[in-house]
Amino acid sequence: MTPTRFFLVRHALVEPSARAVLYGSMDVALCDLALRQEAASYRWLAHRLPQPARWCVTNLSRTRATAAAVFAAGYPATDLETEPDLAEQHLGDWQGIPHEALPALLTRPAHPFWPHAGEEHPPGGESFRQVQARVAGVLERMATLLEGQDVVIIAHGGSIRAALAHAMGLTPDQAFVFSVKNLSLTRIEKHGPDWRVAAVNEEPWTPPAA
């Protein structure tokens, strides 16, 4: 049986003013300076990602802009399907607040590697458990409809953690243990009824100086 392979790429770094707040599922722009500085990463992705493949982005423009940069770096331009359920966690009333304002609003102790706990439910938003559920639904549907194909998804740190959690059967707090870097590649596969994690945070390899 040929597995369905998912190539998950976290979008590029967002612009500085967005990084100063909890932006969650806000639609924020990419950082122009980082786009220029990370040219080698886009070239690597253009050569590393499979051809042919189905390409999917979320409803947030930073994923579509990242895909465009990969195409500009040499990957043949491909139609992009949009999947809103792969978007970043909606932080509700917390979106747009400075990071330093968050601790006073938490109802649970913060996670050691994330500003809030996995079960924390922001007012007017969603918990990470809910993110896991919607991402799992998309992955299972794609694995059925696109069985045996390669699928490239330009997504977010949160939705990629949720994908790993689904593949591995992790709790929300366990999912937050993963660090997902901008422009890194995470690969998961569906083999019949079973999920397999092939790689996490794949990045270009730079040889040591002579």
N, C-alpha and C positions, 0 to 999 in steps of 0.2 A: 504493500500500500504506500503510495506516494504521500508524504506529509504535506499539510498546508503550512507554509513558512511565513511568519510575520517578522518584518524588519521595522523595528520601532525606533524612530529618531526623535530626540527631544529638540524642539525649536531652538533657534539661535538666541543669544543674549538679548534681553529687552533694554530699552533706553534707560538712562540713569534715573530720571525722575520716577519711573515706574518701580524701579528696584528699591526706592526709598519707602515704599508703602506695601501693604498686603494687596497685591493686585488680583490674585485668584483668577476668576473668569472674566475680568475686565479686558476689553480689547485694546491692548497697548502695542506700540510700535517696537520694531527691532532697533538696536543700537547701530547707527551708521558707522561709527568707528570700529566696532567689533566686526561688522560685516567685511570691512576691508582687511582687518588684522587676521581674520580667520579664513582667508582665501584658501590656504592649504587644506583645511578641513573640508571645505566644499568640494575641492578637487578629489580628495580621498573618497568622500561619499559618492561622488559621481562615478567613480570607478569601482567602488566596493558594493554598491547596491545592485541587485540582480536585474537582468534584462532578459525577457520582458517581465513586467510586474504590473499589478494593479496598484494605483497610488491613491491614498486617502489622506485628507487633512481634516481639521476640525473647523467649526464655524468661527474661530478666532483668527484674525488676519495674520498673526505672527507665524502660524503654521504654513499658510499659503505663501508668505514671503520667503520662508526658509526653503520651501520646495522650489520656488522660482530661482533662488540662489544656487541650488544644486543643479538645476537645469542649465543655468548660465555657466556653470563650471564644467559642463561637458556631458551630463546625462541627457539623453534624448527627451525633449519635452513630451510630456504624457498628460492625458486628461486626468483631472483631479476630482475625485468623489469627495463629498463633504459629509462628515458624520458628527453631528453635534454631541452625541453621547460619549465621544472620546475627548471632550473638552476638559479643561482643568476644573478643580473643585470650586464650586460656587460658595464663596465665603459670606454671602448675605450682607448683614449690616457691617461686617468687618472690612469689606472691600474698600480700599482707598485710605484706610487709617494708617498712621505711622507704626512701624514695628514696635516701638517702645510703648505704645498705648495698649497693646494686646494683653500683656500679663494680667492687668486689672480686670479684664473681661472674661477670663477663663473660668470654667466651672470644674475643670479637672486639672491635675498637674500636667505641665507641658511635657512633651516627649523629649528624651535626651537629644534627639537629632532633628527635631522639627518644632516650630513655634507652638503647636498645640497637640493634644492627644488624638489618637486615631478615632476615638469614639466621641470627641467633642463635636457638638452640633451648633454651628454659628446661627444666631437668630436670623431668620429669613433666608438661610442658605441650606447647605447639605452637609452631612457628616461624611467622613472618608469611607465609611462602610457603604453609604449610598453610592459613592463614586465607584467603589469596587463592583457593586451590583450592576450599574449601568454599563460599565466597561466590559464586564463578563458577558453580558447579553450581546453586545456588539461582536465580541470575539467569537462566541459560539455560533452566532448567525453567519459571520463571514467564513468560519471554518467549514460550515455546511455548504454554503452557496458557492464558495471558491475552493472547494476541496482539491488538493494537489497543486494549487497555484502559489506563487510568491506574491506577497502583499506588503507594500511599503506604506507605513503610517507615520506621518509627521505629527507628533503629539506633544504632550506636556509631561513635566516631571511627575505630576500626580497621576495622570492616566497611565503612564508607563509603570509606575509602582503598582497601580491597581491591576494591570495586566500580569505583572509578576506574581502578585498575591493570588490572582485567580489560578494561574498555572501551578502554583506551589501549595495552594490551600492555606494561605497565611491570614492572620488576623490583621486589622488595620494598623495596630501598633507595630507588628512585625514588618509590615510593608514599608513603614517609615524608616526602617533600618537601612534601606537601600539609598545610596547617593546616586542620582541620575544627572549626569553632566550635560550641559548644553552641547548639542551636535554630536553626542555619543550615540552609539548604535547598540540596541538591545534586541536579541533574537529569541523568539519562542516558536515552538512548532506544535502542531496538533497531529498526533499519530493515532488514527482511529478514535477511540474514546479518551485517549491519554494526552496530557500536555507535557512538553519537555522544554526546559530552559537551555538554550544553546550558548548564549553569551549575554553578559551584562556590561554596559559601559565600554564597548569596543571603541577604540580611538586610533588615529593614525600612529604608526610606529616611527619614531625618529631615531636613527642610529646614533650611537655615541660619537662624540668628536674623536678624530684620529689622534 
